[in-house]
């Protein structure tokens, strides 16, 4: 696990919280017939991002980037590294 990825995950989680998303890190169910993955859901009227704590930080970061990419983050401070990743993600989604 990369410390850089873990730091970016923590920053992305904080940004997500600031834009109104709830973050839940859990061990997601893995049984025969189930394939549960990290991602966003609406639970009781609240936007929630579920992150599987058993996957590498890089995968958790990708889930967070997917959810943050289309949001207006101009008024929020982001480190240059996170802003660069989000810019790439937004560009890939529109291109």
C-alpha positions as CSV (number, residue, x, y, z in Angstrom):
1,X,0.0,0.0,0.0
2,X,1.3,3.4,-1.0
3,X,1.3,6.1,1.6
4,X,0.6,8.6,-1.2
5,X,-2.5,6.7,-2.2
6,X,-3.7,6.4,1.4
7,X,-3.1,10.2,1.9
8,X,-5.1,10.9,-1.3
9,X,-7.9,8.6,-0.2
10,X,-8.1,10.5,3.1
11,X,-8.2,13.9,1.3
12,X,-10.8,12.7,-1.2
13,X,-13.0,11.4,1.6
14,X,-12.8,14.8,3.3
15,X,-13.7,16.6,0.1
16,X,-16.6,14.2,-0.4
17,X,-17.9,15.0,3.1
18,X,-17.6,18.7,2.4
19,X,-19.8,18.4,-0.7
20,X,-22.5,16.5,1.2
21,X,-21.6,12.9,0.6
22,X,-21.5,10.4,3.5
23,X,-18.6,7.9,3.5
24,X,-18.9,4.4,4.9
25,X,-15.9,2.1,5.0
26,X,-16.9,-1.4,5.6
27,X,-16.0,-5.0,4.9
28,X,-18.4,-5.6,2.0
29,X,-20.3,-8.9,1.9
30,X,-18.6,-11.7,-0.1
31,X,-20.6,-14.9,-0.2
32,X,-21.4,-17.3,-2.9
33,X,-23.6,-15.6,-5.5
34,X,-22.8,-12.1,-4.3
35,X,-20.4,-9.6,-6.0
36,X,-20.6,-6.5,-3.9
37,X,-18.3,-3.6,-4.9
38,X,-17.5,-0.2,-3.6
39,X,-19.6,2.7,-5.0
40,X,-22.3,5.2,-4.5
41,X,-25.8,4.6,-3.4
42,X,-28.8,6.6,-2.1
43,X,-29.8,5.4,1.4
44,X,-32.8,6.9,3.1
45,X,-32.5,10.1,1.0
46,X,-28.8,10.5,1.7
47,X,-26.0,10.1,-0.9
48,X,-23.5,7.5,0.5
49,X,-20.2,6.2,-0.9
50,X,-19.5,2.7,0.3
51,X,-15.8,1.8,0.4
52,X,-14.6,-1.8,0.9
53,X,-11.9,-1.5,3.5
54,X,-10.4,-4.8,2.2
55,X,-9.4,-3.4,-1.2
56,X,-6.1,-1.5,-1.8
57,X,-6.1,2.3,-1.4
58,X,-5.6,2.8,-5.1
59,X,-9.0,1.1,-5.8
60,X,-10.8,3.1,-3.0
61,X,-9.3,6.3,-4.5
62,X,-10.7,5.4,-8.0
63,X,-14.2,5.0,-6.5
64,X,-13.9,8.4,-4.8
65,X,-12.6,10.1,-7.9
66,X,-15.5,8.7,-9.9
67,X,-18.0,10.2,-7.5
68,X,-16.2,13.6,-7.2
69,X,-15.3,14.0,-10.9
70,X,-18.6,15.6,-12.0
71,X,-19.0,17.9,-9.0
72,X,-18.3,21.6,-8.7
73,X,-15.2,21.7,-6.5
74,X,-13.9,25.1,-7.4
75,X,-14.6,26.6,-4.0
76,X,-12.9,23.7,-2.2
77,X,-9.2,23.5,-1.5
78,X,-7.6,20.5,-3.1
79,X,-3.9,19.6,-3.1
80,X,-2.4,19.8,-6.6
81,X,-2.1,16.0,-6.8
82,X,-5.8,15.4,-6.1
83,X,-6.9,18.3,-8.4
84,X,-4.7,16.8,-11.2
85,X,-6.3,13.3,-10.8
86,X,-9.8,14.8,-10.8
87,X,-9.1,16.9,-13.9
88,X,-7.9,13.8,-15.7
89,X,-10.9,11.9,-14.6
90,X,-13.3,14.6,-15.6
91,X,-11.6,15.0,-19.0
92,X,-11.8,11.2,-19.6
93,X,-15.5,11.2,-18.7
94,X,-16.3,14.0,-21.2
95,X,-13.9,13.0,-24.0
